[in-house]
Amino acid sequence: MQDAARIADFKPGLRDQVVHATTAWVSAVAGFLRKCWSAHQKRRERARVRAILYGMPDRELKDIGICRGEIEYLVSMQTREW
């Protein structure tokens, strides 16, 4: 970054390009980290729901309309709201 700033001192307009490129890079990294964090949270929520469902007796699962064999399928559905 310091080398780019030194070069920008000698070439007019280059400083703006360097700043724009740096801003774009930081934005891209921040977006990537947000997506990773969101995926992590979703994965933890699925694990939590899976643990709750597996912890329920078969009778309670039947009361809510599912059987033990459907738990993995239901938890893996992204569109299903709990």
BAVEX-473507 format. One record per residue (C-alpha): residue number from 1; residue in one letter; y, x, z. Coordinates in Angstrom, 1 decimal. Layout:
<nodes>
   pos   code        Y        X        Z
   NUM      A        Y        X        Z
...
</nodes>
This chain:
<nodes>
   pos   code        Y        X        Z
     1      M      0.0      0.0      0.0
     2      Q      2.4      2.8      0.8
     3      D      1.7      4.5     -2.6
     4      A      2.4      1.2     -4.4
     5      A      5.7      0.9     -2.4
     6      R      6.7      4.4     -3.4
     7      I      5.9      3.7     -7.1
     8      A      7.8      0.4     -6.8
     9      D     10.9      2.4     -5.8
    10      F     10.9      4.2     -9.1
    11      K     10.1      1.2    -11.4
    12      P     12.4     -1.8    -11.3
    13      G     10.6     -5.2    -10.9
    14      L      7.4     -3.5     -9.7
    15      R      8.1     -4.2     -6.1
    16      D      8.0     -8.0     -6.7
    17      Q      4.7     -7.6     -8.5
    18      V      3.2     -5.6     -5.6
    19      V      4.5     -8.1     -3.0
    20      H      3.1    -11.0     -5.1
    21      A     -0.3     -9.3     -5.5
    22      T     -0.5     -8.6     -1.8
    23      T      0.4    -12.2     -0.9
    24      A     -2.2    -13.5     -3.4
    25      W     -4.8    -11.2     -1.9
    26      V     -4.0    -12.2      1.7
    27      S     -4.1    -15.9      0.6
    28      A     -7.5    -15.4     -1.0
    29      V     -9.0    -13.7      2.0
    30      A     -7.6    -16.4      4.3
    31      G     -9.1    -19.1      2.1
    32      F    -12.5    -17.4      2.2
    33      L    -12.4    -17.1      6.0
    34      R    -11.5    -20.8      6.3
    35      K    -14.4    -21.8      4.1
    36      C    -16.8    -19.5      6.1
    37      W    -15.5    -21.0      9.4
    38      S    -15.9    -24.6      8.1
    39      A    -19.5    -23.9      6.9
    40      H    -20.3    -22.3     10.3
    41      Q    -19.0    -25.4     12.1
    42      K    -20.9    -27.8      9.9
    43      R    -24.1    -25.7     10.4
    44      R    -23.6    -25.8     14.2
    45      E    -23.0    -29.6     14.1
    46      R    -26.2    -30.1     12.1
    47      A    -28.1    -28.0     14.6
    48      R    -26.7    -30.0     17.5
    49      V    -27.7    -33.3     15.9
    50      R    -31.1    -32.0     15.1
    51      A    -31.7    -30.9     18.7
    52      I    -30.6    -34.2     20.0
    53      L    -32.9    -36.1     17.6
    54      Y    -35.9    -33.9     18.3
    55      G    -35.2    -34.4     22.0
    56      M    -35.5    -38.2     21.8
    57      P    -38.8    -40.0     22.4
    58      D    -40.4    -41.7     19.4
    59      R    -39.6    -45.1     20.8
    60      E    -35.9    -44.4     20.8
    61      L    -36.1    -42.9     17.3
    62      K    -37.8    -46.1     16.2
    63      D    -35.0    -48.1     17.8
    64      I    -32.4    -46.4     15.6
    65      G    -34.6    -46.8     12.6
    66      I    -36.0    -43.4     11.9
    67      C    -39.2    -41.5     12.5
    68      R    -39.7    -37.9     13.6
    69      G    -40.6    -36.9     10.1
    70      E    -37.2    -38.0      8.7
    71      I    -35.1    -35.9     11.1
    72      E    -34.8    -32.9      8.8
    73      Y    -34.0    -35.0      5.8
    74      L    -31.3    -37.0      7.6
    75      V    -29.7    -33.9      9.2
    76      S    -29.6    -32.1      5.8
    77      M    -27.7    -35.0      4.2
    78      Q    -24.1    -33.9      3.9
    79      T    -22.7    -37.4      3.4
    80      R    -24.4    -39.0      6.3
    81      E    -22.0    -39.7      9.2
    82      W    -23.3    -39.7     12.7
</nodes>
